Amino acid sequence: MSPKKLTTRTADRAWALGRRRIAEKYAEVAHLIEIEDGAAVNVCVGLCVLAGIAAGDAIAVASVGRRYSGQDHAAAAAYLATINAAAGRQLKILVDLKPKAHYGNALLTANDRKMSLRAADALVAAATIRTGSAA
Protein backbone atom coordinates (compact mmCIF):
# COMPACT_ATOMS: atom_id res chain seq x y z
CA MET A 1 0.00 0.00 0.00
CA SER A 2 1.42 3.38 -0.95
CA PRO A 3 1.38 6.32 1.47
CA LYS A 4 -1.36 8.89 1.08
CA LYS A 5 -0.28 11.83 -1.06
CA LEU A 6 -0.62 15.07 0.85
CA THR A 7 -1.81 18.20 -0.90
CA THR A 8 0.65 21.04 -0.42
CA ARG A 9 1.14 24.54 -1.78
CA THR A 10 4.16 26.73 -2.05
CA ALA A 11 4.44 29.96 -0.10
CA ASP A 12 7.16 32.48 0.66
CA ARG A 13 8.76 33.96 3.76
CA ALA A 14 6.31 36.89 3.85
CA TRP A 15 3.42 34.42 3.93
CA ALA A 16 5.10 32.48 6.75
CA LEU A 17 5.59 35.68 8.74
CA GLY A 18 1.94 36.58 8.28
CA ARG A 19 0.80 33.17 9.51
CA ARG A 20 3.14 33.46 12.49
CA ARG A 21 1.65 36.83 13.42
CA ILE A 22 -1.84 35.34 13.23
CA ALA A 23 -0.70 32.42 15.40
CA GLU A 24 0.71 34.84 17.98
CA LYS A 25 -2.56 36.76 18.15
CA TYR A 26 -4.70 33.62 18.56
CA ALA A 27 -2.38 32.49 21.38
CA GLU A 28 -2.46 35.94 22.98
CA VAL A 29 -6.25 35.95 23.08
CA ALA A 30 -6.30 32.38 24.41
CA HIS A 31 -4.12 33.50 27.31
CA LEU A 32 -6.51 36.37 28.05
CA ILE A 33 -9.26 33.91 28.93
CA GLU A 34 -7.19 31.07 30.36
CA ILE A 35 -8.36 31.72 33.94
CA GLU A 36 -12.06 31.55 33.07
CA ASP A 37 -14.01 28.32 33.49
CA GLY A 38 -17.06 26.83 31.81
CA ALA A 39 -17.53 27.53 28.11
CA ALA A 40 -14.45 29.75 28.16
CA VAL A 41 -12.32 26.59 28.39
CA ASN A 42 -13.66 25.43 25.01
CA VAL A 43 -13.06 28.86 23.53
CA CYS A 44 -9.52 28.93 24.91
CA VAL A 45 -8.78 25.47 23.51
CA GLY A 46 -10.36 26.45 20.19
CA LEU A 47 -8.11 29.49 19.96
CA CYS A 48 -5.10 27.32 20.77
CA VAL A 49 -6.07 25.01 17.92
CA LEU A 50 -6.20 27.96 15.53
CA ALA A 51 -2.87 29.25 16.85
CA GLY A 52 -1.31 25.84 16.35
CA ILE A 53 -2.58 25.48 12.79
CA ALA A 54 -1.27 28.92 11.83
CA ALA A 55 2.07 28.32 13.55
CA GLY A 56 2.39 24.92 11.87
CA ASP A 57 1.86 26.57 8.50
CA ALA A 58 4.56 29.13 9.31
CA ILE A 59 7.01 26.44 10.41
CA ALA A 60 6.47 24.37 7.29
CA VAL A 61 6.78 27.28 4.88
CA ALA A 62 9.83 28.75 6.61
CA SER A 63 11.46 25.31 6.60
CA VAL A 64 10.65 23.88 3.17
CA GLY A 65 8.66 26.53 1.30
CA ARG A 66 5.49 24.42 1.27
CA ARG A 67 2.47 24.00 3.51
CA TYR A 68 -0.27 21.40 3.78
CA SER A 69 -3.36 22.68 1.97
CA GLY A 70 -6.02 20.01 2.43
CA GLN A 71 -9.00 19.85 4.77
CA ASP A 72 -7.70 17.07 7.04
CA HIS A 73 -6.02 18.66 10.03
CA ALA A 74 -4.61 15.31 11.16
CA ALA A 75 -2.84 15.11 7.80
CA ALA A 76 -1.49 18.62 8.40
CA ALA A 77 0.02 17.39 11.67
CA ALA A 78 1.50 14.37 9.89
CA TYR A 79 2.97 16.62 7.20
CA LEU A 80 4.45 18.95 9.82
CA ALA A 81 5.97 15.94 11.60
CA THR A 82 7.96 15.14 8.45
CA ILE A 83 9.53 18.59 8.76
CA ASN A 84 9.76 18.91 12.55
CA ALA A 85 8.79 15.88 14.63
CA ALA A 86 8.21 17.81 17.87
CA ALA A 87 6.04 20.41 16.15
CA GLY A 88 4.05 17.65 14.46
CA ARG A 89 3.34 16.06 17.85
CA GLN A 90 2.21 19.37 19.32
CA LEU A 91 -0.10 20.06 16.37
CA LYS A 92 -1.57 16.55 16.70
CA ILE A 93 -2.48 17.25 20.32
CA LEU A 94 -4.37 20.33 19.19
CA VAL A 95 -6.13 18.89 16.16
CA ASP A 96 -7.29 15.94 18.25
CA LEU A 97 -9.14 18.46 20.45
CA LYS A 98 -10.50 20.51 17.54
CA PRO A 99 -13.81 18.64 17.11
CA LYS A 100 -14.66 18.93 20.81
CA ALA A 101 -13.60 22.58 21.05
CA HIS A 102 -15.12 23.83 17.81
CA TYR A 103 -18.15 21.59 17.28
CA GLY A 104 -18.94 19.82 20.54
CA ASN A 105 -21.46 20.77 23.18
CA ALA A 106 -19.66 19.24 26.18
CA LEU A 107 -17.33 21.39 28.24
CA LEU A 108 -13.64 20.59 28.03
CA THR A 109 -11.49 20.23 31.13
CA ALA A 110 -8.88 22.41 32.75
CA ASN A 111 -6.34 19.75 31.77
CA ASP A 112 -7.40 20.07 28.10
CA ARG A 113 -6.86 23.81 28.39
CA LYS A 114 -3.44 23.44 30.02
CA MET A 115 -2.31 20.92 27.41
CA SER A 116 -3.60 23.13 24.57
CA LEU A 117 -1.90 26.26 25.84
CA ARG A 118 1.41 24.41 26.16
CA ALA A 119 1.12 22.97 22.65
CA ALA A 120 0.12 26.30 21.10
CA ASP A 121 2.90 28.16 22.91
CA ALA A 122 5.47 25.58 21.77
CA LEU A 123 4.32 25.89 18.17
CA VAL A 124 4.31 29.68 18.23
CA ALA A 125 7.82 29.66 19.72
CA ALA A 126 9.02 27.25 17.03
CA ALA A 127 7.40 29.41 14.34
CA THR A 128 9.16 32.48 15.73
CA ILE A 129 12.51 30.70 15.63
CA ARG A 130 11.91 29.47 12.07
CA THR A 131 10.63 32.76 10.67
CA GLY A 132 12.97 35.05 12.59
CA SER A 133 12.09 37.79 15.00
CA ALA A 134 10.86 40.30 12.40
CA ALA A 135 7.56 41.74 13.52
C-alpha positions in Angstrom: 0.0 0.0 0.0 1.4 3.4 -1.0 1.4 6.3 1.5 -1.4 8.9 1.1 -0.3 11.8 -1.1 -0.6 15.1 0.9 -1.8 18.2 -0.9 0.6 21.0 -0.4 1.1 24.5 -1.8 4.2 26.7 -2.1 4.4 30.0 -0.1 7.2 32.5 0.7 8.8 34.0 3.8 6.3 36.9 3.9 3.4 34.4 3.9 5.1 32.5 6.7 5.6 35.7 8.7 1.9 36.6 8.3 0.8 33.2 9.5 3.1 33.5 12.5 1.6 36.8 13.4 -1.8 35.3 13.2 -0.7 32.4 15.4 0.7 34.8 18.0 -2.6 36.8 18.2 -4.7 33.6 18.6 -2.4 32.5 21.4 -2.5 35.9 23.0 -6.2 36.0 23.1 -6.3 32.4 24.4 -4.1 33.5 27.3 -6.5 36.4 28.1 -9.3 33.9 28.9 -7.2 31.1 30.4 -8.4 31.7 33.9 -12.1 31.5 33.1 -14.0 28.3 33.5 -17.1 26.8 31.8 -17.5 27.5 28.1 -14.4 29.8 28.2 -12.3 26.6 28.4 -13.7 25.4 25.0 -13.1 28.9 23.5 -9.5 28.9 24.9 -8.8 25.5 23.5 -10.4 26.4 20.2 -8.1 29.5 20.0 -5.1 27.3 20.8 -6.1 25.0 17.9 -6.2 28.0 15.5 -2.9 29.2 16.8 -1.3 25.8 16.3 -2.6 25.5 12.8 -1.3 28.9 11.8 2.1 28.3 13.6 2.4 24.9 11.9 1.9 26.6 8.5 4.6 29.1 9.3 7.0 26.4 10.4 6.5 24.4 7.3 6.8 27.3 4.9 9.8 28.7 6.6 11.5 25.3 6.6 10.6 23.9 3.2 8.7 26.5 1.3 5.5 24.4 1.3 2.5 24.0 3.5 -0.3 21.4 3.8 -3.4 22.7 2.0 -6.0 20.0 2.4 -9.0 19.9 4.8 -7.7 17.1 7.0 -6.0 18.7 10.0 -4.6 15.3 11.2 -2.8 15.1 7.8 -1.5 18.6 8.4 0.0 17.4 11.7 1.5 14.4 9.9 3.0 16.6 7.2 4.4 19.0 9.8 6.0 15.9 11.6 8.0 15.1 8.5 9.5 18.6 8.8 9.8 18.9 12.6 8.8 15.9 14.6 8.2 17.8 17.9 6.0 20.4 16.1 4.1 17.7 14.5 3.3 16.1 17.9 2.2 19.4 19.3 -0.1 20.1 16.4 -1.6 16.6 16.7 -2.5 17.3 20.3 -4.4 20.3 19.2 -6.1 18.9 16.2 -7.3 15.9 18.2 -9.1 18.5 20.5 -10.5 20.5 17.5 -13.8 18.6 17.1 -14.7 18.9 20.8 -13.6 22.6 21.0 -15.1 23.8 17.8 -18.1 21.6 17.3 -18.9 19.8 20.5 -21.5 20.8 23.2 -19.7 19.2 26.2 -17.3 21.4 28.2 -13.6 20.6 28.0 -11.5 20.2 31.1 -8.9 22.4 32.8 -6.3 19.7 31.8 -7.4 20.1 28.1 -6.9 23.8 28.4 -3.4 23.4 30.0 -2.3 20.9 27.4 -3.6 23.1 24.6 -1.9 26.3 25.8 1.4 24.4 26.2 1.1 23.0 22.7 0.1 26.3 21.1 2.9 28.2 22.9 5.5 25.6 21.8 4.3 25.9 18.2 4.3 29.7 18.2 7.8 29.7 19.7 9.0 27.3 17.0 7.4 29.4 14.3 9.2 32.5 15.7 12.5 30.7 15.6 11.9 29.5 12.1 10.6 32.8 10.7 13.0 35.1 12.6 12.1 37.8 15.0 10.9 40.3 12.4 7.6 41.7 13.5 
